[in-house]
Amino acid sequence: MPGLLEGVRVLDLTEGIAGPYCTRLFATMGAETIKVERHPAGDPSRRMGPFPAGGDDPEVSGTYLYLNCSKKGIALDIDTQAGRELVRELAASSQVVVESFPPGFLSARGLDYETLSRDSPSLVMTSITGFGQTGPHRDWLATELTLYAFGGMMNITGEPDREPLKEGAPLAQLGAGQNAFVAGMTALMYAEETGLGQHVDVSVTEYATNVLENAFMQYSYSGVEFQRVGNRGYGRAAWGIYPCRDGHVGVISGPDHRWPAVADIMERPELADERFVTRRGRMDNADEVDALMLPWLLDHDKVDVFKRGQEKGLGFAYVASMADILDMEQLRERDYFVDIDHPVAGRYAYPGSPVRPSEPAWVFHRAPLLGEHTRDVLSRVLGRTEAELAALEEAGVI
């Protein structure tokens, strides 16, 4: 079935995580997404893993396979004149270009927005970088660690008496990729209505700062820094992550009028003491509340705790492992997972669509092999002949 973006062509000049995740959303929504990898090395994510059976074959990197679902892949050397010309022609045939090179990289090669838009005034280009296209930090190098730290999220993550922590997933980059997709789609809609394209500048650190919850506003209003509270949400008990018999659970005790249900669930009448019935009370007496809850939690399994809380109208949860997620009844019932077969990696389950429109919207197929569609795209989209393709191959351009 065609996706919602059938008929849209996206030229993907991205590497790493944020940019490829942005273009993955375009691709899985049906846009013809042409991923350009550097010839002959390919996207650096091909070397990030994880790799099946501990190998290092760049065709089976789990990071690459996930981020590049549903794309067509070509490989060319954009440091050659012929390679740059191919990129210019592909951009002219596309509605959207997404890139994640350092600021100035494309302009030095005549592939910046100002140049490309001369051939296509309605072109939308989205640039994703660590710090943005302008400012004193624009040329600084950035990893997920530095992006998470510079954006402020690290400062509020961790235990109050320990060092700040980085979260396990590359949240700053994935979130910036989502922002870039939404911004690119909005600019595309504007271009379709007015014929005017634009250059969208996405900064990963600005995304991170944008999702600081109330920490930034608290400082703006009061000058008081938000303190790390570890697994205790907002510093109070019964609002966070706790150990249980087979893992960890999330205990969410609000709203206050439902607090007596916690005492009932955990069979500890002492928890109904009036000292604990308010959020303030559970903050002031957090250690005592935890001490009353822990024996019951450690005697029960995570799914049992989760369901008991939910049955009482409380937002309990459990910390799901990857095995739990693959076997989760809710996700299975909604056919969330997509099985994709790859000629080298094999058949695996992939995360499916994050939203469900009422009409078919999503298209899933495997990530491309390095340069798999080079000849097809250049002949079909740009009209290159077999002789011309052979010459490009002989010159090492493709």
MARLO-611092 format. One record per residue (C-alpha): x, y, z; residue in one letter. Coordinates in pm, 1 decimal. Each point is the difference from the previous one (the first is absolute). Layout:
BEGIN
       east      north         up   r
          X          Y          Z   A
...
//
This chain:
BEGIN
       east      north         up   r
        0.0        0.0        0.0   M
      129.3      352.5      -76.1   P
       86.2      222.4      295.2   G
     -135.7      345.8       70.5   L
      303.6      165.6     -160.5   L
      -11.3     -190.6     -326.7   E
      119.6      231.6     -276.5   G
      242.1      191.7      224.3   V
      371.0      -49.2      -60.6   R
      250.6       61.2      280.8   V
      373.9       18.9      -57.8   L
      169.0     -133.5      312.9   D
      349.3      142.3       55.0   L
       13.5      -98.3      366.4   T
      224.4     -212.9      217.0   E
       -2.8     -114.8      361.0   G
     -331.5       -7.5      188.3   I
     -202.7      324.5        0.5   A
       -2.9       54.0     -376.6   G
      -61.2     -363.5      -99.3   P
     -283.1      -22.0      255.2   Y
     -162.2      307.1     -155.4   C
       20.2     -149.1     -349.0   T
     -114.8     -340.0      130.4   R
     -328.2      167.1       94.1   L
      -30.8      143.7     -350.3   F
       82.5     -337.1     -154.7   A
     -232.2     -211.3      210.7   T
     -282.8      244.8      -73.0   M
       42.7      -77.1     -369.2   G
      233.8      269.4     -133.0   A
      256.3     -123.7     -249.6   E
      305.7       58.0      214.8   T
      335.1      -22.4     -176.9   I
      278.9      -44.0      252.3   K
      337.4      117.3     -128.9   V
      292.5     -171.1      171.8   E
      361.9       93.4      -46.6   R
      177.0     -230.5     -242.8   H
      161.0     -232.2       95.8   P
      -26.5       17.6      383.0   A
     -375.5       46.2       44.2   G
     -188.1      148.1      296.6   D
      206.5      -14.2      324.0   P
     -300.6     -162.5      172.9   S
       80.5     -315.1     -197.1   R
      291.4      -41.8      240.1   R
     -194.4       73.2      319.3   M
     -171.3     -337.5       44.2   G
     -142.2     -192.7      172.2   P
      110.5     -281.4     -229.5   F
     -152.5     -349.9       -3.1   P
      224.9     -267.1      151.8   A
      264.6      256.3       87.9   G
      114.3       66.1     -356.9   G
       76.1      333.2     -160.4   D
     -156.6      -23.3     -346.2   D
     -112.5      356.3      -86.6   P
     -301.9     -140.2     -184.1   E
     -152.3     -136.8      321.7   V
       47.5      283.0      249.7   S
     -317.8       15.5      205.9   G
       27.7      379.2       25.1   T
       21.4       39.8     -375.6   Y
     -275.7     -252.4      -74.4   L
     -242.3      170.8      237.7   Y
       70.2      358.9     -103.8   L
      -15.0      -64.5     -373.2   N
     -311.8     -209.2      -48.5   C
     -192.2       61.4     -322.2   S
      270.1      209.2     -169.8   K
      174.8      -43.8     -332.1   K
      376.9        7.2       34.5   G
      260.5      143.3     -232.5   I
      372.7       47.9       56.2   A
      204.8      274.1     -164.8   L
      302.2      217.5       65.2   D
     -121.3      355.3       53.6   I
      358.0      123.8       13.9   D
       19.5      -45.1     -376.8   T
     -146.8      247.1     -245.8   Q
     -207.3     -273.5     -161.1   A
     -130.8     -112.2      337.9   G
     -104.3      351.8       93.9   R
     -177.5       40.2     -330.7   E
     -199.3     -315.5       65.7   L
     -105.2      134.5      341.0   V
     -107.7      331.6     -156.2   R
     -212.2     -179.5     -257.1   E
     -155.1     -227.2      262.7   L
      -80.9      303.5      216.2   A
     -166.8      170.7     -297.3   A
     -222.5     -305.2      -43.2   S
      -93.2      -11.5      371.0   S
     -239.9      197.0      215.5   Q
      203.3      -37.3      320.7   V
      371.7      -28.7       78.0   V
      108.6      -99.6      351.0   V
      367.0       29.3       97.2   E
      206.1      -29.7      316.7   S
      349.3      106.1     -104.6   F
      194.6      260.2      202.1   P
      -91.1      360.4      -86.6   P
      190.6      110.9     -308.5   G
       66.6     -352.6     -130.1   F
     -259.5       15.7     -276.6   L
       57.9      365.1      -86.4   S
      368.6      -78.9      -60.8   A
     -117.4     -251.6     -260.4   R
     -264.1      218.1     -161.6   G
     -282.4     -203.5      151.1   L
     -139.7      247.0      254.3   D
     -363.8      112.6        1.6   Y
       68.5      330.7     -173.1   E
      159.8     -181.1     -293.2   T
     -243.9     -291.1      -24.6   L
     -307.5      223.1       25.6   S
      100.9      187.9     -315.9   R
      -97.4     -307.5     -198.8   D
     -304.6      -69.3      217.8   S
     -148.5      302.4      183.4   P
     -255.2     -220.5      178.2   S
      268.9     -226.9      146.1   L
       -5.6      -61.4      374.7   V
      336.3      -73.5      162.1   M
       17.0     -110.1      363.2   T
      342.0       14.8      167.5   S
       57.2     -185.5      327.2   I
      313.1       77.3      200.9   T
      111.6       -8.7      360.8   G
      -20.0      374.2       59.3   F
     -167.8      147.4     -307.6   G
      121.4      189.5     -306.3   Q
       92.9      319.3      185.7   T
      152.0      109.6      331.1   G
      342.0      -39.1      162.7   P
      -43.4     -376.3       51.0   H
     -114.5      -87.8     -349.7   R
      330.6     -163.6      -94.5   D
       49.8     -190.3      325.0   W
        6.7     -376.7       -7.3   L
     -284.4     -173.9      182.9   A
      -76.5     -355.5      105.6   T
     -316.3     -129.9      163.7   E
      173.6       46.9      335.7   L
       86.5      364.9      -63.0   T
     -337.2       76.9     -158.3   L
     -185.3     -143.3      297.9   Y
      226.2      194.4      235.3   A
      -11.1      334.1     -185.7   F
     -377.8      -20.1      -34.7   G
      -45.6      -15.7      376.3   G
     -170.3     -338.5       28.0   M
      304.1     -162.7      159.9   M
       -5.2      255.0      281.6   N
     -341.2     -122.5      119.3   I
       64.5     -373.6      -50.4   T
      141.1     -217.4      277.4   G
       17.0      -28.2      377.6   E
       27.2      323.0      201.7   P
      330.6      -98.4      164.4   D
      163.1     -148.0     -311.2   R
      131.1      123.5     -332.7   E
     -246.2       93.6     -280.1   P
      -91.9     -285.7     -232.5   L
      -72.2      -43.9     -369.0   K
     -311.2     -199.6      -86.7   E
       47.4     -331.0     -179.1   G
     -161.1       86.2     -333.1   A
      118.3      287.8     -224.5   P
     -307.2      203.6       92.8   L
      141.3      336.7      -99.7   A
       76.0     -118.4     -353.2   Q
     -321.0     -196.1      -48.0   L
     -205.9      292.5      127.5   G
      182.4      241.7     -228.0   A
      -69.4     -238.4     -288.7   G
     -370.6       15.3       80.6   Q
       13.3      378.7       14.5   N
      176.7        6.1     -334.5   A
     -267.5     -221.5     -156.0   F
     -284.7      218.7      128.1   V
      178.9      318.5     -106.7   A
       80.0     -145.1     -342.6   G
     -359.8     -111.7      -49.8   M
     -128.7      343.0      101.0   T
      238.6      171.1     -241.3   A
     -103.1     -244.6     -273.0   L
     -367.5       84.7       50.1   M
       84.7      370.5      -19.7   Y
      200.5      -55.9     -318.2   A
     -286.2     -190.6     -160.6   E
     -235.0      288.6       73.2   E
      228.7      290.8      -89.4   T
      274.2     -143.2     -221.4   G
      258.4      132.8      245.8   L
      248.8     -231.8      163.1   G
      211.8       71.9      304.6   Q
      301.7     -111.1      199.5   H
      -90.3     -155.3      337.2   V
      273.3       15.1      266.8   D
      -30.4     -267.3      274.3   V
      230.6       -3.4      303.1   S
       19.4     -316.9      209.1   V
       97.0      187.8      316.7   T
     -293.2      237.5      -42.2   E
     -234.1     -297.6      -20.2   Y
      146.9     -131.7      327.0   A
      -45.8      335.9      171.4   T
     -356.1       17.6     -130.7   N
     -103.3     -314.3      190.3   V
      136.5       89.3      344.1   L
     -352.2      -18.0      144.6   E
      -37.0      256.0      277.6   N
      371.7       16.0       84.4   A
       66.1      296.4     -227.5   F
     -315.1      185.7      104.5   M
       74.5      -62.8      365.8   Q
      338.2      167.1      -39.2   Y
     -148.8      283.5     -206.6   S
     -262.8       71.7      264.6   Y
      201.0      -52.8      317.4   S
      369.9      -26.6      -79.1   G
       -4.1     -342.8      168.4   V
      163.9     -288.2     -186.6   E
     -203.2     -317.8      -48.0   F
      158.5     -269.7      217.9   Q
       62.9     -357.7     -110.5   R
     -239.2     -227.9      186.1   V
       98.8     -342.2     -133.5   G
     -291.3     -240.7      -26.0   N
     -223.2      209.6      225.1   R
     -215.8      216.8     -220.8   G
       16.3      359.1      127.0   Y
      172.5     -132.6      314.4   G
     -302.7     -172.7      151.1   R
      -58.4     -364.8       77.3   A
     -244.3     -224.6     -185.9   A
       68.2      187.7     -323.1   W
      284.0     -171.9     -176.9   G
      185.8     -323.2      -67.1   I
       25.9     -275.4      263.5   Y
      148.8     -350.9        8.8   P
     -232.9     -297.9        1.8   C
       45.5     -377.0       -7.1   R
       88.1      -32.6     -369.8   D
      112.3      350.0      -98.2   G
     -126.2      352.5       53.8   H
     -338.0      171.1        2.6   V
     -126.9      354.0      -25.8   G
     -221.9       97.3      292.2   V
     -211.1      309.5      -71.0   I
     -211.8       92.6      299.8   S
     -186.6      304.1     -127.2   G
     -251.3      152.6       16.5   P
      -11.7       43.0      375.4   D
     -355.2     -127.8       42.4   H
      114.5     -339.3     -130.9   R
      283.5      -35.8      252.8   W
     -203.8     -231.2      229.7   P
       -7.0     -249.5     -290.0   A
      379.2      -36.1       32.0   V
      -37.1     -111.0      361.5   A
     -266.3     -247.7     -111.0   D
      206.5     -140.4     -289.9   I
      310.6      -45.9      214.2   M
     -192.9     -131.7      302.0   E
      162.4      255.2      229.3   R
     -261.3      199.3      193.3   P
      281.0      219.3      134.8   E
       32.5      156.5     -345.2   L
     -343.7      156.4       49.0   A
      137.1      213.7      283.3   D
     -105.3      361.2      -43.8   E
      366.5      103.5      -14.1   R
       29.3     -164.7     -340.9   F
     -322.9      101.6     -173.0   V
      136.8      313.9     -166.8   T
      285.0       44.2     -244.2   R
      179.4      218.8      251.3   R
      -42.0     -264.1      266.3   G
      145.6     -270.0     -223.9   R
      295.5      228.7      -72.9   M
       67.7       83.1      364.9   D
      -33.5     -365.8      103.9   N
      138.5     -164.1     -314.0   A
      237.0     -240.7      175.5   D
     -273.4     -126.3      230.5   E
     -245.2      -49.6     -286.8   V
      261.6     -191.6     -199.6   D
       77.4     -221.4      297.2   A
     -366.9      -92.1       31.5   L
      -43.2      -76.3     -371.6   M
      320.0     -189.3      -77.7   L
      -70.6     -331.4      176.9   P
     -323.5      -46.4     -195.9   W
      157.5      107.7     -328.8   L
      292.8     -238.4       42.1   L
     -246.8     -282.9       50.1   D
     -190.9       60.0     -325.9   H
       76.2      -17.1     -371.4   D
        1.9      311.6     -217.3   K
     -297.5      -89.8     -218.4   V
     -206.7      -87.5      309.1   D
       86.5      334.6      162.0   V
      -79.2      183.2     -322.6   F
     -341.8     -162.0      -41.8   K
      -99.8       42.3      364.9   R
       71.3      372.0      -18.4   G
     -182.4       42.2     -328.9   Q
     -305.1     -183.6      135.0   E
      -19.5      262.8      275.9   K
       25.6      287.1     -247.4   G
      366.1       74.7       74.2   L
      258.4       56.6     -270.7   G
      231.4     -284.3      102.1   F
      245.4     -130.3     -258.2   A
      288.4     -240.4      -22.7   Y
      347.3       34.9     -145.0   V
      -19.9     -213.2     -312.6   A
      301.4     -182.9     -138.7   S
       39.0      -43.9     -374.4   M
     -133.9     -355.9       40.1   A
     -303.4      139.5      185.9   D
      -66.1      249.8     -279.1   I
       13.9     -262.3     -274.6   L
     -248.3     -212.2      194.4   D
     -224.5      280.7      125.6   M
     -363.9      -91.8      -49.3   E
     -105.5      358.3      -72.5   Q
      253.1       43.6     -280.1   L
      -68.0     -344.4     -144.1   R
     -375.0       58.8       -3.2   E
       50.8      323.0     -196.5   R
      241.5     -165.9     -247.3   D
      262.6      255.9       91.3   Y
      306.8     -196.1     -103.9   F
      107.3      -37.5     -360.6   V
      199.2     -303.6     -111.5   D
      256.3      102.1     -262.2   I
      221.6     -239.9     -191.1   D
      350.2      109.8      -97.1   H
      218.8     -199.7     -240.9   P
      305.0       21.6      227.2   V
     -127.6       67.0      352.2   A
     -300.3     -232.1      -18.1   G
     -357.3       42.4      124.9   R
      -63.6      212.2      309.8   Y
     -285.1      185.9      170.0   A
       18.7      379.9      -31.9   Y
     -194.4      271.8      183.5   P
     -303.9       91.5     -205.7   G
     -188.9      323.4      -57.5   S
       -4.2      245.5      293.0   P
     -345.6      135.4      -97.3   V
     -309.1     -158.5     -154.8   R
     -192.3      207.5     -255.2   P
     -334.8     -144.1     -101.3   S
      126.3      -51.5     -355.7   E
      309.8     -202.1      -99.2   P
      299.0      226.1       51.0   A
      316.7     -197.6       61.4   W
      234.5     -192.8     -226.4   V
      263.4     -233.6      143.9   F
      270.5     -181.0     -190.0   H
      361.7      -78.3       74.1   R
      291.4      241.8        7.6   A
      209.6        5.3     -317.6   P
      332.0     -168.0      -52.7   L
      283.5      245.7      -57.2   L
      -53.6      150.0     -346.0   G
     -277.3     -248.6      -79.0   E
     -215.4      242.0     -199.8   H
      270.5      224.1     -147.3   T
      -39.1     -109.2     -360.7   R
     -379.8      -20.2       18.7   D
      -41.1      350.1      149.4   V
      249.6      169.5     -228.8   L
     -152.8     -156.8     -311.7   S
     -366.8       31.8      100.3   R
        9.9      341.8      168.5   V
      283.9      171.0     -186.3   L
       -8.7     -186.1     -330.0   G
      359.7     -116.7        7.2   R
       77.6     -261.3     -264.0   T
      182.4     -326.8       60.8   E
      307.1      142.1     -166.6   A
       -6.9      307.2      224.6   E
      -47.7     -215.7      309.7   L
      291.1     -219.1     -102.9   A
      217.5      309.1      -42.0   A
      -99.0      129.5      345.1   L
       79.8     -337.6      149.3   E
      335.4      -14.1     -179.2   E
       86.5      346.2      137.8   A
      -87.1     -108.2      355.5   G
     -284.5      250.6       30.8   V
     -258.2     -271.5       70.3   I
//
